Amino acid sequence: MNEEKLNQLKEIIAKEISKGIEISNLDFGDLFTNKELAHKALKIQINLDLEKVRNEDFIADEELRDSLRELPENELTLRTLCLCARIHTPVPCNLVDLLNC
């Protein structure tokens, strides 16, 4: 299994989805009466359905495709994002404290 290729795939997909969320100007805080709670409790998780990837050949890189087929789980979590109230955007959850969200 090629961990480097798996990590590259995770980063590429997660970056593109994160960018889409960021430019959409979503403010989930409006959905809650307590915005602070919304920013602390709401997470966006990005998963890849490995069952669909394993049964198709739409990933051109054969080594990456084989690596995905070797994973025992049926879903691969690419990234979990948390909302940052201070900058009003989703950020990787491990950065919430660092960014003073």
C-alpha positions in Angstrom: 0.0 0.0 0.0 1.3 3.4 -0.9 0.6 5.8 2.0 2.1 8.7 0.1 -0.3 8.4 -2.8 -3.3 8.0 -0.4 -2.3 11.1 1.5 -2.0 13.0 -1.8 -5.4 11.9 -2.8 -6.8 13.0 0.6 -5.2 16.4 0.3 -6.4 17.1 -3.3 -10.0 16.2 -2.6 -10.2 17.8 0.8 -8.6 21.1 -0.5 -11.1 21.3 -3.4 -14.1 20.6 -1.2 -12.8 23.0 1.5 -12.3 25.7 -1.2 -15.9 25.2 -2.4 -17.2 25.5 1.1 -15.1 28.6 1.8 -16.2 30.5 -1.3 -19.8 29.7 -0.7 -19.9 32.1 2.2 -22.0 29.8 4.3 -22.6 31.0 7.9 -24.1 28.0 9.7 -24.4 30.2 12.8 -27.7 31.6 11.5 -29.2 28.1 11.9 -28.7 28.2 15.6 -30.0 30.6 18.3 -26.5 30.4 19.9 -23.8 31.1 17.3 -21.0 30.1 19.7 -22.5 26.7 20.2 -22.9 26.3 16.4 -19.3 27.0 15.8 -18.2 24.6 18.6 -20.6 21.8 17.8 -21.0 21.7 14.0 -18.4 19.7 12.0 -18.3 18.9 8.3 -16.8 15.5 7.5 -15.6 14.7 4.0 -15.6 10.9 3.2 -14.7 8.9 0.2 -16.9 5.9 -0.5 -14.3 3.1 -1.1 -16.9 0.6 -2.3 -17.6 2.8 -5.3 -13.9 3.5 -5.9 -12.9 -0.2 -5.7 -15.5 -1.3 -8.2 -14.7 1.3 -10.9 -11.6 2.2 -12.9 -12.0 6.0 -12.8 -8.8 6.5 -10.8 -6.1 6.4 -13.5 -3.2 5.8 -11.2 -3.1 2.0 -10.8 -0.9 2.0 -7.7 -3.3 4.4 -6.0 -6.3 2.4 -7.1 -4.7 -0.8 -5.7 -3.9 1.0 -2.4 -7.5 2.1 -2.0 -8.6 -1.5 -2.7 -6.3 -2.8 0.1 -7.9 -0.6 2.8 -10.1 -2.7 5.0 -12.8 -0.1 5.7 -15.6 0.9 3.3 -15.1 4.7 3.8 -12.1 6.9 4.0 -12.3 10.1 6.0 -10.5 12.8 4.1 -10.9 15.7 6.4 -13.1 17.0 9.2 -13.7 20.7 9.3 -15.0 22.8 12.2 -16.5 26.3 11.8 -14.3 29.2 13.0 -16.5 31.9 14.4 -13.7 34.5 14.3 -13.1 34.2 10.6 -16.5 32.8 9.6 -15.1 29.9 7.6 -14.6 26.1 8.0 -11.0 25.1 9.1 -9.4 21.8 9.9 -10.5 21.0 13.4 -6.9 20.7 14.7 -6.5 24.4 13.9 -9.5 25.7 15.9 -7.5 26.4 19.1 -4.5 27.7 17.2 -6.6 30.2 15.3 -8.6 31.3 18.4 -11.9 30.3 16.8 
